[in-house]
């Protein structure tokens, strides 16, 4: 599995190009993407090769960046025009704001249950999955493209219980989609500047303390996950699997 670039729509933070023109930026990225794609596929035809977008679907925090929806649309249109290939979508559906501790109940002013949502987080991730089901986004074999949640994390700055429940909810939501092939947690150990910003997303604290989320993470996706998910459900106040299955957006 290969991810080419990082949050390519975030031009000023992660994918540095001098132009603020969307078509120019996407065209330049596609040239690089195809070089890597062809090189990797020549060695391993079964490799998955992904682009990378952040959660700022229809609202950007920095005016020099691009909306991830606009970038995705332009990327797909250009790929189709030049010759369709089997690219995958890598997405970072962090909570919004990043320091929000509750993945299952986000701010209603920032996201909703429609394609017009400002942000896509795990709570409304089905919008992105449904979007990728559109005929123009299908892979050359007619199937929905592989989606990778290649970076995500949840803060314990407002309590380890909320981090625990958010991680359980996020993982179970990802696992409910057959199109999603990866769920990669961002940070093993807290980092001081992030802790200062209320982004204590590690499974370990700076002093080596193993947080409750560590014990959860090690059993997620295994037959031993039941008691851990029950604990998450008690924190949320609703069965986490029922909440995931409902595809409801419970904002606050």
NORVENCOR-V626386 format. One record per helix or strand. SS is the DSSP state (alpha for helix, beta for strand). FROM is the first residue (numbers start at 1). LEN is the number of residues. If there is no record, write none. Layout:
ss: [SS:SS]
from: [FROM:FROM]
len: [LEN:LEN]
This chain:
ss: [beta:alpha:beta:beta:alpha:beta:alpha:alpha:beta:alpha:beta:beta:alpha:beta:beta:alpha:alpha:alpha]
from: [2:22:49:53:68:87:122:135:147:160:180:189:192:204:210:212:223:240]
len: [2:22:2:2:15:6:11:3:6:16:6:1:5:1:1:6:14:7]
